[in-house]
């Protein structure tokens, strides 16, 4: 993560000779988790931002009588171009490398197609299908002097859908049967092609 943030900082600050205002950083929270941004205004109507975010949480539920436990991760990193429309509003477009995923484990006894199975050990992972995700958003930015400001973004991330891959380490469920069991779940995951892009941030100028 530190290498990624360093790369984004260099990418954004490289054209400082073109800049008309000072660069800054922003700390925020939103649909990418906790976020860090490095931004540079290239003129009165144009800016660039590098953004990186991360968040995670555990979850649990019942799956056909067996306990399911997992850890979900949100976040990603990328670059956004900002077009300032006046009055503090802006339109942003860019792309991120999405880091939306979930690791799951199902253990114990369950019933599959009407057949009880004991001591299963299923592990799986949900990941986005596309390695890159376009981002489009409208935002608002309010500066308080040259030192700090507040910002908000609202838009969408095109993920292209998600997929679940799983296997049974106990060897009791053939892979073909497990894939068939998860087919409807993968259909639903594949239809999640958009996620919200929401962020609130506090910025600091250098």
Secondary structure by P-SEA (a helix, b strand, c coil): caaaaaaaaaaaaccccccccccbbbbbbcccccbbbbbbbcccccbbbbbbbccccccccccccbbbbbbbbbcccbbbbbbbcccccbbbbbccccccbbbbbbbcccccccccccbbbbbbbbbbcccbbbbbbcbbbbbcccccccccccccccccbbbbbbbbccccccaaaaaaaaaaaaaaaaaccccccccccccccc
